[in-house]
């Protein structure tokens, strides 16, 4: 291997480490303050503000990266398996469980991100685009259910939103309880709501 290719490989590793550090700083800042200031994120990650822009292009790019990190940590990469489950009810159950894991990955950061989305137009667009994917998935899954009500996709989308898991988990396990504790009750609720 030439020295140049080793240096390029090391440089790429350094870039990826810096990127991950910035995303982690953004998550921490968001969880602590409920805001996302690029200057504060840069200070927290110990990089120049220009480095944040270089890595992500904009505040929106950083928000997307935070959402991607939450999705990866929350295991949303297993959704393709859910959509290929032969039994439509098992697929719906898998969808409910997958979002339980996802929302539980970083409850505080997710709560603050969604609150910020209600106040900040840019954050609102990023969160709305992510929610639209979940809504589309809910429509696809419920279209497979026999004799499902016409509004089945909308019901599944509403019942798999963060706020539903958050509120139900608080009722079941207290304010700091695991969001996954809501999955069994939500699975029953979804089955009852979507059954003919």
N, CA, C and O of each residue as an XYZ file, in Angstrom:
784
protein
N       0.843     -1.162      0.000
C       0.000      0.000      0.000
C       0.899      1.240      0.000
O       1.893      1.305      0.723
N       0.534      2.197     -0.808
C       1.344      3.410     -0.863
C       1.052      4.286      0.340
O      -0.043      4.221      0.900
N       2.031      5.120      0.755
C       1.812      6.013      1.903
C       0.627      6.951      1.661
O      -0.088      7.312      2.595
N       0.425      7.343      0.394
C      -0.652      8.271      0.091
C      -2.018      7.644      0.384
O      -2.875      8.297      0.981
N      -2.238      6.385     -0.024
C      -3.535      5.754      0.215
C      -3.764      5.566      1.717
O      -4.903      5.659      2.175
N      -2.719      5.306      2.484
C      -2.863      5.190      3.935
C      -3.303      6.540      4.520
O      -4.202      6.601      5.359
N      -2.652      7.625      4.060
C      -3.005      8.958      4.559
C      -4.446      9.309      4.190
O      -5.172      9.898      4.990
N      -4.855      8.941      2.966
C      -6.230      9.236      2.558
C      -7.211      8.443      3.409
O      -8.256      8.964      3.798
N      -6.880      7.181      3.703
C      -7.742      6.376      4.559
C      -7.833      6.943      5.959
O      -8.909      6.965      6.556
N      -6.706      7.403      6.485
C      -6.685      8.012      7.815
C      -7.466      9.322      7.809
O      -8.184      9.631      8.760
N      -7.320     10.088      6.728
C      -8.040     11.352      6.621
C      -9.547     11.097      6.615
O     -10.304     11.805      7.278
N      -9.974     10.085      5.867
C     -11.402      9.751      5.824
C     -11.896      9.332      7.209
O     -12.994      9.712      7.616
N     -11.104      8.565      7.922
C     -11.474      8.149      9.280
C     -11.586      9.366     10.193
O     -12.491      9.436     11.025
N     -10.671     10.328     10.042
C     -10.716     11.549     10.845
C     -11.973     12.361     10.531
O     -12.614     12.898     11.434
N     -12.320     12.446      9.245
C     -13.519     13.181      8.825
C     -14.761     12.535      9.428
O     -15.637     13.229      9.943
N     -14.838     11.214      9.366
C     -15.999     10.501      9.911
C     -16.083     10.654     11.429
O     -17.174     10.776     11.986
N     -14.929     10.648     12.096
C     -14.919     10.830     13.550
C     -15.390     12.237     13.901
O     -16.156     12.415     14.848
N     -14.943     13.231     13.152
C     -15.364     14.616     13.394
C     -16.860     14.756     13.161
O     -17.563     15.390     13.947
N     -17.334     14.168     12.089
C     -18.767     14.214     11.764
C     -19.595     13.599     12.900
O     -20.593     14.174     13.332
N     -19.170     12.433     13.373
C     -19.888     11.764     14.463
C     -19.856     12.599     15.741
O     -20.844     12.655     16.473
N     -18.722     13.249     16.008
C     -18.593     14.089     17.197
C     -19.540     15.297     17.117
O     -20.126     15.701     18.121
N     -19.680     15.863     15.922
C     -20.580     17.010     15.739
C     -22.036     16.573     15.939
O     -22.808     17.269     16.597
N     -22.405     15.436     15.379
C     -23.775     14.935     15.536
C     -24.068     14.666     17.008
O     -25.140     15.012     17.504
N     -23.123     14.053     17.702
C     -23.307     13.779     19.130
C     -23.423     15.083     19.917
O     -24.222     15.177     20.849
N     -22.638     16.079     19.550
C     -22.718     17.390     20.205
C     -24.082     18.025     19.947
O     -24.674     18.620     20.848
N     -24.576     17.899     18.727
C     -25.891     18.452     18.394
C     -26.983     17.766     19.206
O     -27.888     18.425     19.717
N     -26.900     16.441     19.324
C     -27.892     15.716     20.123
C     -27.840     16.158     21.580
O     -28.879     16.384     22.201
N     -26.645     16.279     22.121
C     -26.501     16.706     23.507
C     -27.021     18.110     23.732
O     -27.721     18.377     24.709
N     -26.675     19.007     22.822
C     -27.120     20.395     22.942
C     -28.642     20.469     22.842
O     -29.286     21.182     23.611
N     -29.204     19.739     21.903
C     -30.654     19.724     21.720
C     -31.347     19.174     22.960
O     -32.339     19.740     23.419
N     -30.831     18.075     23.505
C     -31.437     17.464     24.694
C     -31.366     18.386     25.908
O     -32.292     18.425     26.718
N     -30.266     19.127     26.031
C     -30.093     20.006     27.195
C     -30.855     21.314     27.075
O     -31.383     21.819     28.065
N     -30.916     21.872     25.862
C     -31.462     23.219     25.715
C     -32.767     23.293     24.948
O     -33.497     24.277     25.071
N     -33.079     22.275     24.157
C     -34.262     22.337     23.312
C     -34.070     23.243     22.120
O     -35.041     23.652     21.483
N     -32.815     23.563     21.807
C     -32.502     24.431     20.672
C     -31.348     23.820     19.884
O     -30.713     22.862     20.324
N     -31.096     24.386     18.724
C     -29.971     23.894     17.927
C     -29.233     25.081     17.324
O     -29.560     25.553     16.235
N     -28.240     25.546     18.049
C     -27.388     26.645     17.613
C     -26.100     26.065     17.038
O     -25.408     25.307     17.718
N     -25.772     26.410     15.803
C     -24.562     25.883     15.182
C     -23.307     26.333     15.932
O     -22.339     25.580     16.036
N     -23.328     27.549     16.450
C     -22.179     28.021     17.230
C     -21.996     27.176     18.486
O     -20.880     26.770     18.808
N     -23.085     26.914     19.189
C     -23.006     26.122     20.415
C     -22.586     24.683     20.113
O     -21.812     24.088     20.864
N     -23.095     24.129     19.015
C     -22.714     22.763     18.629
C     -21.231     22.718     18.292
O     -20.532     21.789     18.696
N     -20.744     23.712     17.557
C     -19.323     23.754     17.192
C     -18.452     23.821     18.441
O     -17.453     23.109     18.544
N     -18.831     24.680     19.397
C     -18.060     24.778     20.655
C     -18.077     23.443     21.393
O     -17.044     22.984     21.881
N     -19.231     22.836     21.470
C     -19.372     21.577     22.199
C     -18.562     20.452     21.542
O     -18.013     19.592     22.230
N     -18.494     20.466     20.206
C     -17.735     19.439     19.477
C     -16.266     19.796     19.354
O     -15.475     18.995     18.857
N     -15.887     21.000     19.803
C     -14.515     21.486     19.733
C     -14.019     21.563     18.287
O     -12.924     21.109     17.954
N     -14.881     22.163     17.433
C     -14.514     22.407     16.042
C     -14.916     23.832     15.687
O     -15.663     24.481     16.419
N     -14.418     24.302     14.572
C     -14.820     25.625     14.083
C     -16.226     25.546     13.490
O     -16.650     24.499     13.001
N     -16.937     26.669     13.542
C     -18.286     26.712     12.947
C     -18.215     26.339     11.470
O     -19.116     25.681     10.949
N     -17.153     26.754     10.802
C     -16.988     26.434      9.379
C     -16.914     24.921      9.152
O     -17.352     24.423      8.115
N     -16.361     24.198     10.119
C     -16.287     22.738     10.001
C     -17.687     22.131     10.016
O     -17.963     21.178      9.287
N     -18.563     22.679     10.842
C     -19.952     22.194     10.882
C     -20.594     22.415      9.516
O     -21.257     21.524      8.984
N     -20.395     23.596      8.954
C     -20.949     23.882      7.621
C     -20.316     22.989      6.559
O     -21.008     22.509      5.661
N     -19.034     22.768      6.652
C     -18.347     21.924      5.675
C     -18.908     20.500      5.718
O     -19.122     19.880      4.677
N     -19.140     19.996      6.911
C     -19.624     18.624      7.072
C     -21.088     18.460      6.675
O     -21.462     17.438      6.101
N     -21.914     19.453      6.976
C     -23.365     19.278      6.830
C     -24.024     20.251      5.866
O     -25.184     20.060      5.501
N     -23.320     21.279      5.450
C     -23.854     22.202      4.459
C     -24.778     23.273      5.009
O     -24.811     24.389      4.490
N     -25.529     22.946      6.053
C     -26.498     23.890      6.611
C     -27.028     23.336      7.932
O     -26.707     22.217      8.331
N     -27.829     24.131      8.584
C     -28.478     23.681      9.816
C     -29.432     22.525      9.497
O     -29.550     21.575     10.272
N     -30.105     22.618      8.356
C     -30.997     21.532      7.931
C     -30.219     20.241      7.744
O     -30.687     19.173      8.140
N     -29.032     20.325      7.143
C     -28.206     19.139      6.963
C     -27.818     18.519      8.289
O     -27.770     17.295      8.416
N     -27.541     19.357      9.282
C     -27.210     18.846     10.613
C     -28.439     18.204     11.256
O     -28.329     17.147     11.878
N     -29.599     18.827     11.114
C     -30.833     18.237     11.644
C     -31.098     16.872     11.008
O     -31.484     15.925     11.694
N     -30.888     16.778      9.692
C     -31.066     15.492      9.002
C     -30.103     14.446      9.566
O     -30.480     13.293      9.775
N     -28.871     14.856      9.808
C     -27.876     13.919     10.341
C     -28.253     13.461     11.748
O     -28.052     12.295     12.090
N     -28.790     14.354     12.561
C     -29.256     13.981     13.893
C     -30.385     12.960     13.775
O     -30.397     11.958     14.490
N     -31.332     13.214     12.874
C     -32.440     12.270     12.671
C     -31.932     10.927     12.161
O     -32.422      9.878     12.580
N     -30.951     10.953     11.257
C     -30.367      9.704     10.751
C     -29.693      8.917     11.878
O     -29.807      7.693     11.947
N     -28.994      9.630     12.756
C     -28.321      8.969     13.879
C     -29.346      8.346     14.826
O     -29.142      7.234     15.314
N     -30.431      9.045     15.086
C     -31.485      8.498     15.933
C     -32.111      7.265     15.293
O     -32.393      6.277     15.971
N     -32.324      7.331     13.980
C     -32.907      6.187     13.258
C     -31.985      4.978     13.316
O     -32.441      3.852     13.514
N     -30.690      5.210     13.143
C     -29.729      4.102     13.189
C     -29.677      3.501     14.587
O     -29.687      2.280     14.747
N     -29.623      4.360     15.594
C     -29.571      3.875     16.978
C     -30.865      3.167     17.360
O     -30.849      2.208     18.130
N     -31.985      3.641     16.821
C     -33.285      3.068     17.149
C     -33.657      1.843     16.336
O     -34.736      1.280     16.521
N     -32.775      1.423     15.433
C     -33.006      0.180     14.699
C     -34.009      0.252     13.572
O     -34.588     -0.770     13.201
N     -34.234      1.435     13.015
C     -35.187      1.519     11.911
C     -34.711      0.799     10.658
O     -35.469      0.641      9.701
N     -33.452      0.363     10.666
C     -32.953     -0.405      9.524
C     -33.634     -1.771      9.418
O     -33.465     -2.475      8.422
N     -34.399     -2.143     10.440
C     -35.108     -3.425     10.365
C     -36.506     -3.286      9.759
O     -37.218     -4.282      9.628
N     -36.911     -2.068      9.388
C     -38.232     -1.878      8.789
C     -38.431     -2.665      7.490
O     -39.534     -3.161      7.263
N     -37.420     -2.802      6.629
C     -37.652     -3.623      5.423
C     -38.128     -5.035      5.756
O     -38.949     -5.604      5.036
N     -37.616     -5.591      6.837
C     -38.056     -6.923      7.278
C     -39.528     -6.892      7.668
O     -40.269     -7.834      7.384
N     -39.952     -5.814      8.318
C     -41.361     -5.663      8.703
C     -42.241     -5.661      7.459
O     -43.273     -6.331      7.419
N     -41.825     -4.902      6.438
C     -42.638     -4.772      5.237
C     -42.675     -6.044      4.390
O     -43.548     -6.191      3.535
N     -41.751     -6.948      4.617
C     -41.762     -8.198      3.857
C     -42.331     -9.362      4.669
O     -42.317    -10.503      4.207
N     -42.826     -9.084      5.868
C     -43.481    -10.118      6.669
C     -44.761    -10.540      5.954
O     -45.577     -9.698      5.581
N     -44.931    -11.840      5.767
C     -46.054    -12.352      4.976
C     -47.402    -12.060      5.633
O     -48.333    -11.615      4.962
N     -47.510    -12.304      6.918
C     -48.782    -12.095      7.611
C     -48.988    -10.599      7.845
O     -48.159     -9.971      8.504
N     -50.070    -10.008      7.326
C     -50.240     -8.554      7.452
C     -50.379     -8.064      8.892
O     -49.922     -6.968      9.216
N     -51.010     -8.866      9.767
C     -51.133     -8.447     11.158
C     -49.794     -8.501     11.881
O     -49.493     -7.638     12.705
N     -48.998     -9.505     11.576
C     -47.653     -9.566     12.168
C     -46.805     -8.397     11.673
O     -45.982     -7.867     12.419
N     -47.003     -7.997     10.422
C     -46.273     -6.844      9.892
C     -46.655     -5.572     10.655
O     -45.792     -4.765     10.997
N     -47.947     -5.402     10.917
C     -48.401     -4.228     11.682
C     -47.831     -4.277     13.103
O     -47.364     -3.263     13.622
N     -47.871     -5.458     13.728
C     -47.280     -5.600     15.069
C     -45.792     -5.239     15.047
O     -45.294     -4.573     15.956
N     -45.089     -5.683     14.002
C     -43.667     -5.374     13.863
C     -43.419     -3.886     13.704
O     -42.430     -3.359     14.215
N     -44.313     -3.207     12.996
C     -44.233     -1.755     12.800
C     -44.359     -1.043     14.145
O     -43.584     -0.137     14.452
N     -45.345     -1.462     14.947
C     -45.555     -0.869     16.275
C     -44.314     -1.091     17.146
O     -43.859     -0.169     17.823
N     -43.772     -2.299     17.129
C     -42.583     -2.606     17.934
C     -41.359     -1.835     17.448
O     -40.575     -1.339     18.258
N     -41.194     -1.732     16.125
C     -40.035     -1.015     15.571
C     -40.051      0.442     15.998
O     -39.005      0.996     16.335
N     -41.212      1.070     15.991
C     -41.264      2.467     16.404
C     -41.137      2.612     17.923
O     -40.701      3.657     18.406
N     -41.509      1.590     18.669
C     -41.229      1.611     20.102
C     -39.731      1.673     20.359
O     -39.267      2.455     21.189
N     -38.975      0.840     19.641
C     -37.508      0.852     19.775
C     -36.930      2.183     19.311
O     -36.047      2.745     19.959
N     -37.435      2.684     18.183
C     -36.925      3.930     17.624
C     -37.142      5.100     18.581
O     -36.201      5.828     18.898
N     -38.364      5.277     19.035
C     -38.652      6.413     19.915
C     -37.910      6.294     21.245
O     -37.608      7.307     21.876
N     -37.613      5.057     21.677
C     -36.915      4.853     22.954
C     -35.414      5.111     22.858
O     -34.749      5.243     23.885
N     -34.872      5.185     21.649
C     -33.412      5.301     21.477
C     -32.829      6.502     22.214
O     -31.782      6.386     22.850
N     -33.486      7.636     22.135
C     -33.033      8.839     22.846
C     -34.270      9.682     23.104
O     -34.541     10.654     22.398
N     -35.010      9.292     24.124
C     -36.303      9.902     24.413
C     -36.209     11.408     24.605
O     -37.015     12.151     24.046
N     -35.246     11.866     25.381
C     -35.150     13.293     25.673
C     -34.820     14.089     24.417
O     -35.447     15.116     24.154
N     -33.855     13.634     23.650
C     -33.499     14.336     22.414
C     -34.689     14.367     21.459
O     -34.976     15.399     20.853
N     -35.379     13.240     21.326
C     -36.535     13.179     20.433
C     -37.636     14.106     20.914
O     -38.254     14.805     20.111
N     -37.886     14.120     22.203
C     -38.921     15.001     22.756
C     -38.592     16.464     22.452
O     -39.456     17.228     22.023
N     -37.330     16.842     22.680
C     -36.933     18.236     22.432
C     -36.952     18.574     20.937
O     -37.329     19.679     20.548
N     -36.545     17.617     20.113
C     -36.552     17.831     18.658
C     -37.979     18.077     18.173
O     -38.219     18.982     17.374
N     -38.909     17.283     18.651
C     -40.294     17.428     18.220
C     -40.928     18.706     18.776
O     -41.766     19.318     18.114
N     -40.539     19.108     19.975
C     -41.026     20.373     20.520
C     -40.477     21.542     19.710
O     -41.199     22.493     19.412
N     -39.200     21.465     19.358
C     -38.589     22.513     18.540
C     -39.259     22.583     17.172
O     -39.399     23.667     16.605
N     -39.675     21.438     16.638
C     -40.338     21.400     15.336
C     -41.627     22.210     15.347
O     -42.017     22.774     14.324
N     -42.289     22.269     16.498
C     -43.523     23.051     16.601
C     -43.247     24.552     16.602
O     -44.130     25.349     16.284
N     -42.022     24.935     16.959
C     -41.673     26.351     17.091
C     -40.804     26.888     15.966
O     -40.815     28.086     15.686
N     -40.059     26.011     15.329
C     -39.065     26.423     14.344
C     -39.413     25.808     12.985
O     -39.498     24.588     12.849
N     -39.611     26.660     11.997
C     -40.063     26.204     10.677
C     -39.093     25.212     10.031
O     -39.521     24.205      9.465
N     -37.808     25.488     10.113
C     -36.807     24.615      9.502
C     -36.825     23.217     10.145
O     -36.827     22.203      9.447
N     -36.837     23.183     11.462
C     -36.908     21.903     12.177
C     -38.241     21.225     11.882
O     -38.302     20.006     11.720
N     -39.290     22.006     11.815
C     -40.613     21.471     11.512
C     -40.654     20.751     10.172
O     -41.286     19.703     10.044
N     -39.977     21.317      9.167
C     -39.933     20.668      7.841
C     -39.207     19.332      7.907
O     -39.665     18.347      7.327
N     -38.082     19.291      8.608
C     -37.297     18.053      8.709
C     -38.125     16.971      9.412
O     -38.194     15.837      8.938
N     -38.746     17.316     10.530
C     -39.543     16.348     11.277
C     -40.768     15.922     10.470
O     -41.130     14.746     10.467
N     -41.406     16.870      9.788
C     -42.592     16.542      8.982
C     -42.240     15.577      7.852
O     -43.016     14.671      7.547
N     -41.076     15.764      7.231
C     -40.649     14.835      6.172
C     -40.442     13.439      6.728
O     -40.809     12.457      6.083
N     -39.854     13.332      7.925
C     -39.653     12.026      8.551
C     -41.002     11.403      8.931
O     -41.219     10.208      8.729
N     -41.894     12.215      9.476
C     -43.216     11.698      9.828
C     -43.974     11.230      8.586
O     -44.705     10.241      8.635
N     -43.797     11.941      7.478
C     -44.486     11.554      6.235
C     -44.058     10.160      5.793
O     -44.870      9.421      5.235
N     -42.811      9.783      6.027
C     -42.356      8.436      5.685
C     -43.068      7.389      6.547
O     -43.467      6.332      6.059
N     -43.218      7.704      7.831
C     -43.926      6.781      8.716
C     -45.388      6.662      8.295
O     -45.949      5.566      8.301
N     -46.003      7.778      7.932
C     -47.397      7.765      7.489
C     -47.550      6.933      6.214
O     -48.498      6.160      6.077
N     -46.617      7.099      5.292
C     -46.659      6.305      4.058
C     -46.509      4.814      4.374
O     -47.227      3.986      3.814
N     -45.595      4.477      5.253
C     -45.431      3.085      5.660
C     -46.696      2.531      6.291
O     -47.072      1.386      6.039
N     -47.352      3.340      7.109
C     -48.602      2.911      7.744
C     -49.673      2.642      6.686
O     -50.418      1.668      6.794
N     -49.752      3.491      5.672
C     -50.738      3.273      4.601
C     -50.445      1.992      3.825
O     -51.357      1.237      3.489
N     -49.159      1.755      3.543
C     -48.777      0.541      2.813
C     -49.165     -0.700      3.612
O     -49.745     -1.636      3.061
N     -48.850     -0.712      4.893
C     -49.143     -1.885      5.717
C     -50.642     -2.119      5.885
O     -51.116     -3.250      5.781
N     -51.380     -1.048      6.144
C     -52.813     -1.229      6.385
C     -53.565     -1.570      5.110
O     -54.655     -2.137      5.184
N     -53.023     -1.246      3.944
C     -53.660     -1.630      2.685
C     -53.684     -3.149      2.523
O     -54.511     -3.679      1.781
N     -52.789     -3.849      3.209
C     -52.725     -5.311      3.143
C     -53.721     -5.986      4.082
O     -53.991     -7.177      3.934
N     -54.265     -5.254      5.033
C     -55.169     -5.853      6.017
C     -56.530     -6.144      5.397
O     -57.074     -5.303      4.680
N     -57.085     -7.319      5.663
C     -58.409     -7.632      5.122
C     -59.500     -6.806      5.813
O     -59.563     -6.753      7.042
N     -60.339     -6.177      5.028
C     -61.491     -5.420      5.548
C     -61.119     -4.328      6.542
O     -61.889     -4.033      7.456
N     -59.949     -3.730      6.370
C     -59.539     -2.639      7.271
C     -60.405     -1.411      7.001
O     -60.831     -1.189      5.868
N     -60.665     -0.617      8.032
C     -61.437      0.606      7.807
C     -60.696      1.551      6.864
O     -59.478      1.464      6.710
N     -61.436      2.440      6.248
C     -60.869      3.367      5.267
C     -59.768      4.245      5.858
O     -58.816      4.611      5.168
N     -59.905      4.574      7.120
C     -58.935      5.455      7.777
C     -57.834      4.684      8.513
O     -57.168      5.241      9.386
N     -57.639      3.411      8.167
C     -56.684      2.563      8.888
C     -55.261      3.120      8.851
O     -54.570      3.095      9.869
N     -54.812      3.621      7.703
C     -53.463      4.172      7.592
C     -53.269      5.376      8.503
O     -52.241      5.507      9.167
N     -54.266      6.251      8.527
C     -54.192      7.439      9.381
C     -54.184      7.035     10.862
O     -53.463      7.623     11.668
N     -54.984      6.037     11.206
C     -55.014      5.571     12.595
C     -53.666      4.985     13.015
O     -53.154      5.303     14.088
N     -53.090      4.123     12.160
C     -51.803      3.520     12.493
C     -50.713      4.588     12.596
O     -49.858      4.523     13.479
N     -50.745      5.561     11.703
C     -49.754      6.638     11.762
C     -49.880      7.426     13.064
O     -48.877      7.741     13.703
N     -51.113      7.741     13.453
C     -51.322      8.502     14.688
C     -50.889      7.695     15.912
O     -50.271      8.233     16.831
N     -51.215      6.418     15.918
C     -50.905      5.584     17.079
C     -49.423      5.247     17.197
O     -48.977      4.828     18.265
N     -48.649      5.421     16.126
C     -47.217      5.138     16.190
C     -46.374      6.404     16.276
O     -45.163      6.359     16.061
N     -47.000      7.523     16.583
C     -46.259      8.764     16.779
C     -45.565      8.788     18.131
O     -45.998      8.121     19.071
N     -44.499      9.550     18.225
C     -43.724      9.637     19.474
C     -44.595     10.001     20.666
O     -44.492      9.402     21.736
N     -45.451     10.991     20.463
C     -46.241     11.500     21.578
C     -47.125     10.410     22.189
O     -47.359     10.407     23.398
N     -47.616      9.487     21.359
C     -48.456      8.399     21.862
C     -47.646      7.470     22.762
O     -48.067      7.143     23.872
N     -46.476      7.046     22.273
C     -45.618      6.163     23.080
C     -45.181      6.876     24.361
O     -45.179      6.280     25.438
N     -44.817      8.132     24.240
C     -44.316      8.900     25.377
C     -45.385      9.016     26.463
O     -45.113      8.766     27.637
N     -46.599      9.397     26.065
C     -47.678      9.569     27.034
C     -48.062      8.233     27.675
O     -48.250      8.156     28.890
N     -48.177      7.187     26.862
C     -48.586      5.891     27.395
C     -47.516      5.305     28.313
O     -47.839      4.740     29.358
N     -46.253      5.434     27.933
C     -45.171      4.927     28.786
C     -45.152      5.653     30.125
O     -44.910      5.038     31.163
N     -45.407      6.962     30.105
C     -45.462      7.719     31.363
C     -46.575      7.195     32.266
O     -46.392      7.073     33.477
N     -47.719      6.888     31.678
C     -48.847      6.359     32.456
C     -48.535      4.972     33.021
O     -48.909      4.653     34.150
N     -47.846      4.155     32.224
C     -47.592      2.769     32.613
C     -46.398      2.604     33.553
O     -46.420      1.767     34.455
N     -45.352      3.413     33.332
C     -44.097      3.167     34.052
C     -43.517      4.398     34.739
O     -42.441      4.318     35.331
N     -44.195      5.516     34.673
C     -43.674      6.730     35.294
C     -42.954      7.609     34.285
O     -42.779      7.220     33.130
N     -42.535      8.798     34.719
C     -41.981      9.788     33.792
C     -40.706      9.368     33.070
O     -40.442      9.833     31.961
N     -39.923      8.502     33.680
C     -38.670      8.092     33.048
C     -38.693      6.648     32.570
O     -37.644      6.066     32.291
N     -39.880      6.073     32.476
C     -39.993      4.678     32.070
C     -39.610      4.474     30.612
O     -39.588      5.418     29.822
N     -39.315      3.252     30.279
C     -38.911      2.872     28.930
C     -40.110      2.965     27.996
O     -41.171      2.414     28.290
N     -39.949      3.654     26.882
C     -41.044      3.796     25.920
C     -41.502      2.456     25.364
O     -42.654      2.318     24.954
N     -40.625      1.484     25.346
C     -41.005      0.165     24.832
C     -42.066     -0.502     25.701
O     -42.712     -1.455     25.265
N     -42.251     -0.016     26.918
C     -43.303     -0.554     27.780
C     -44.681     -0.297     27.187
O     -45.643     -0.984     27.532
N     -44.783      0.685     26.300
C     -46.067      1.009     25.669
C     -46.420      0.056     24.530
O     -47.572      0.018     24.099
N     -45.455     -0.710     24.040
C     -45.674     -1.531     22.834
C     -46.805     -2.544     22.998
O     -47.666     -2.605     22.120
N     -46.857     -3.341     24.065
C     -47.955     -4.310     24.160
C     -49.344     -3.656     24.137
O     -50.243     -4.123     23.439
N     -49.509     -2.584     24.898
C     -50.812     -1.901     24.929
C     -51.131     -1.283     23.578
O     -52.274     -1.335     23.125
N     -50.133     -0.702     22.935
C     -50.372     -0.115     21.615
C     -50.670     -1.181     20.570
O     -51.482     -0.961     19.671
N     -50.021     -2.330     20.682
C     -50.296     -3.420     19.746
C     -51.762     -3.851     19.876
O     -52.443     -4.049     18.869
N     -52.239     -3.994     21.094
C     -53.647     -4.354     21.308
C     -54.575     -3.267     20.772
O     -55.583     -3.559     20.130
N     -54.225     -2.016     21.040
C     -55.051     -0.891     20.608
C     -55.125     -0.821     19.087
O     -56.196     -0.627     18.513
N     -53.966     -0.984     18.440
C     -53.923     -0.948     16.981
C     -54.760     -2.072     16.401
O     -55.542     -1.846     15.477
N     -54.613     -3.267     16.921
C     -55.391     -4.414     16.412
C     -56.897     -4.155     16.590
O     -57.688     -4.451     15.694
N     -57.285     -3.610     17.730
C     -58.706     -3.326     17.946
C     -59.205     -2.226     17.009
O     -60.316     -2.307     16.483
N     -58.381     -1.201     16.803
C     -58.796     -0.080     15.958
C     -58.860     -0.461     14.478
O     -59.677      0.082     13.735
N     -58.018     -1.373     14.053
C     -57.949     -1.699     12.625
C     -58.725     -2.945     12.235
O     -58.846     -3.258     11.050
N     -59.248     -3.656     13.222
C     -60.022     -4.848     12.902
C     -61.396     -4.449     12.384
O     -61.955     -3.439     12.813
N     -61.948     -5.246     11.451
C     -63.280     -4.910     10.921
C     -64.357     -5.070     11.976
O     -65.532     -4.829     11.700
